[in-house]
Amino acid sequence: MAIALKELGLLKLEEQESILEGLQSSYDPIQVDGKVFMIPREVNNLIDDLFLEVTSLRIEREKHIGEGDN
């Protein structure tokens, strides 16, 4: 950690602020191909919302396909 802090001191002030603000964010784990990654909670929420939307669209599509068979 000490090495990382020394390297942080070599960056421009704006870059330091950006990194430190990022560390204040809440992170959630996500597993992809057996590997776990920590992503910002906002990104995780976006992924969840997109999943729900795709699921809803899939159900609607299946309803319409089923109606065509009758």
Residue pairs with C-beta under 8 A, 6 or more apart in sequence:
8 16
8 19
9 16
11 19
25 40
25 41
25 42
26 40
26 41
27 38
27 39
27 40
27 41
28 38
28 39
28 40
28 41
28 44
29 36
29 37
29 38
29 39
30 36
30 37
30 38
30 39
30 44
30 47
31 37
